[in-house]
């Protein structure tokens, strides 16, 4: 049975080899897919920046 399609948009990006290597190593260690890992990283980063901005105001 096929998986349900994710509500998402495609984002094509170029990352340095150093960053890709770190990401691949992290994904191997955690068992996460690169997509899930990047989604979590970006979401956490944005959340942290928004929290920091609220604290400064």
Secondary structure as UniProt FT lines:
FT   HELIX           17..30
FT   HELIX           34..56
//
